[in-house]
Amino acid sequence: MRPRPCVRHPRRGVSLIVAMLMLVIIGVMSVAVMRSVTSTDQVATGNRVQTQANQAAQMALRFCEDQLGVTGGPVTVYKPAPSPPAWTLKANWTKGGAHMAYTLGRGDIQGGNANFPAVPPQCLAEVSATDTSIFTVTARGFSADYSHDDSYNTRTGSVIWLQSTVYVP
């Protein structure tokens, strides 16, 4: 047997090009996955802050509703309801304005410090102009990361408004 002569084929570098394309594809897919994860995290954070604000607003709404039948309670019920309704005026909710809304304190809820939100919720009650046994109770709750500017416009966080109509015979 004779040894076969070594034949040299010209190298074309195809494997290098394929490897580089695969790296680019993997890189693009990695960036897409990271963006998806970040987006999902932002959605989850948004849901969390809205839930916090909703729970605080429900707490304030329930508190004010419970105070409707209490004589000498901390919540002032506005009789008769002004026109426009008191809850529609920003000044009734801010410390710089008329501030008709009641801001809950830690002693107003069961559980005290453990269950109290970082930004205290507020509520406002007003009697109906047509029937003195019907009340409109409005509450607003804030997420823990809530902040506002000098005009009391929300800058960060979440604010939830809830309203109920209550009949007290």
RAMO-V108840 format. One record per backbone hydrogen bond with DSSP energy under -1.0 kcal/mol. NH is the residue of the N-H (numbers start at 1). CO is the residue of the C=O. If there is no record, write none. Layout:
nh->{NH/NH}
co->{CO/CO}
This chain:
nh->{17/18/19/20/21/22/23/24/25/26/27/28/29/30/31/32/33/34/35/36/37/38/39/40/41/42/43/44/45/46/47/48/49/50/51/52/53/54/55/56/57/58/59/60/61/62/63/64/65/66/67/70/78/81/88/89/92/93/99/101/102/104/108/112/114/122/123/124/126/127/128/134/135/136/137/138/139/140/141/143/146/147/149/152/155/156/160/162/164/166/168}
co->{13/14/15/16/17/18/19/20/21/22/23/24/25/26/27/28/29/30/31/32/33/34/35/36/37/38/39/40/41/42/43/44/45/46/47/48/49/50/51/52/53/54/55/56/57/58/59/60/61/62/63/67/125/127/85/86/89/90/91/92/123/121/105/109/111/140/102/138/136/78/134/131/166/126/164/124/162/122/160/158/143/156/153/149/147/147/141/139/137/135/133}
